[in-house]
Amino acid sequence: MLEIKNIQDYKEIIAGEKPVLLDFYADWCGPCKVLLPIVEELANENADNFTIAKVNVDKNPELARQFRVRSIPSLFFLQNGEVQENLVGLASKATLQNKIDEFSLTV
């Protein structure tokens, strides 16, 4: 799974052809720790048609501000560089896979 370390990484990821899922998290966040293995599995399973990346809010406060992240985990689905949907809090693997499928079909 990709990790966005700075704004340049973010710009490179959204410039790609695939839809993007950004997972905003923090190392100290309990629900984030629960969600991370699920998101990593989805990143591996959907690598051909979706880009999934994690963003540490403590290391990337500028990007967190840009996305107006108020609670974590916070997941953003982007297409063509535009936010299409935002989920806050824990989500099941099935819920996230359904969203990935939904956005993959519209590519």
C-alpha positions in Angstrom: 0.0 0.0 0.0 1.3 3.4 -0.9 2.0 6.0 1.8 1.7 9.7 1.0 4.5 11.5 2.6 4.1 14.9 1.1 2.0 17.0 -1.2 4.1 16.0 -4.2 3.3 12.3 -3.5 -0.4 13.2 -3.4 -0.2 15.1 -6.7 1.5 12.2 -8.4 -1.1 9.7 -7.2 -4.2 11.8 -8.2 -2.6 12.4 -11.6 -2.8 8.7 -12.4 -5.6 7.1 -14.4 -7.1 5.0 -11.6 -9.6 6.1 -9.0 -8.0 6.7 -5.6 -8.9 5.9 -2.0 -7.1 7.9 0.7 -7.0 6.6 4.2 -6.3 9.5 6.7 -5.0 7.9 10.0 -2.7 8.4 12.9 -0.4 5.9 14.6 -2.1 6.5 18.0 -5.7 6.1 16.8 -7.2 2.8 17.9 -9.9 2.6 15.2 -7.2 3.4 12.6 -5.2 0.4 13.7 -8.2 -1.8 13.3 -8.9 -0.5 9.8 -5.4 -0.5 8.5 -5.1 -4.3 7.8 -8.5 -4.2 5.9 -7.3 -1.3 3.8 -4.0 -3.0 3.1 -5.8 -6.2 2.0 -8.1 -4.1 -0.3 -5.0 -2.3 -1.8 -3.5 -5.7 -2.7 -6.7 -7.2 -4.1 -7.6 -4.1 -6.1 -4.2 -2.9 -7.3 -5.0 -3.3 -11.0 -7.9 -0.9 -11.0 -7.6 1.3 -7.9 -4.9 3.2 -6.1 -5.2 3.0 -2.3 -2.9 5.2 -0.2 -2.6 6.1 3.5 -2.0 9.5 4.9 -0.6 10.1 8.4 -2.4 13.2 9.7 0.4 14.0 12.1 3.1 13.9 9.4 0.9 15.6 6.7 -1.1 18.3 8.5 -1.3 20.4 5.4 -3.0 17.6 3.4 -5.3 16.8 6.3 -6.4 20.5 6.4 -6.9 20.5 2.6 -9.3 17.6 3.0 -10.9 19.2 6.2 -10.2 16.0 8.2 -11.8 16.4 11.6 -12.1 12.8 12.7 -10.0 9.7 11.9 -10.0 7.3 10.3 -11.4 9.3 7.4 -11.6 7.7 3.9 -11.9 9.7 0.7 -12.8 8.3 -2.7 -11.4 10.4 -5.6 -11.9 10.3 -9.3 -10.2 12.6 -11.7 -8.7 14.4 -8.7 -12.1 15.2 -7.2 -13.6 13.9 -4.0 -16.6 11.7 -4.8 -17.4 10.4 -1.4 -16.1 10.5 2.2 -16.5 7.9 5.0 -15.6 8.7 8.6 -14.9 6.0 11.2 -14.6 2.2 10.9 -16.0 0.6 7.8 -16.2 -3.1 7.0 -14.2 -4.7 4.2 -17.4 -5.5 2.3 -18.6 -1.8 2.6 -15.3 -0.6 1.3 -15.1 -3.2 -1.5 -18.6 -2.2 -2.6 -17.5 1.5 -2.9 -14.3 0.5 -4.7 -16.4 -1.6 -7.2 -18.8 1.3 -7.6 -16.1 3.8 -8.5 -14.2 1.2 -10.6 -17.2 0.7 -12.8 -17.5 4.4 -13.6 -13.9 4.7 -14.9 
